[in-house]
Amino acid sequence: MYQESLHYGLSDRSSRCAFAAKNLGTTIVAGAFTTSGAGIPMFFCFFYFFFKMALLITVTIMYSLLFSIGFFMSVLWLVGPNDNFGTLPSPFQLCYNLVQNKMQGKVQGKRIEVDAKQGETEKNVPGETEKSVQ
């Protein structure tokens, strides 16, 4: 939700963290309580294995809740991506952009060269004339 907040026009860290906490905080807490709730009846079993399993489930879920809501949200609030700074593109998006750029270059058959004096110049496929794009 932190990344999705950009689509809702939120760009600073604190509004993005508040958006993520408001929209996903209750879901994370509810998921932690229901999973721990599934382990609580096993504390009353006679077999020691079930007691240890209940302990494992509840301690793991409570630590993950503490980490996700407490530590991770605090770190995002302090040093999370701000505007587009620190936002990492997905590898799929990078590959898609690379393929799109290569295909556009092949379809158009042109490449753009930048000259300090003349500005941008489009060069057609080899053997054709140049035209200036200013």
C-alpha angles and dihedrals in degrees: 000000000000090000093040091057089077088068089057093054098258113134110158122084100244097050091046092050092047089050092050093046092048095047101037105020095083092046092052093047092046091049091050093050095047092048091047088045089058089055097046097076089055090064088072096053121114096226114086091219092065092048091053091046091052090049091049093049097046097042092047093049094046092050091048090050091049091048097045099043100028111032105021096045090048091052091048090049091053105036107004123131112295118203102323095327110112095009109135117211117226118255089241091056091049092051092045092051091047093051092045092051092048092047092049090051091051094044094049093038090213138112127200120229124189120220120187094221103038103030121225119355124192115216118201126217110302113287096032129098128267126244129194120237107195 
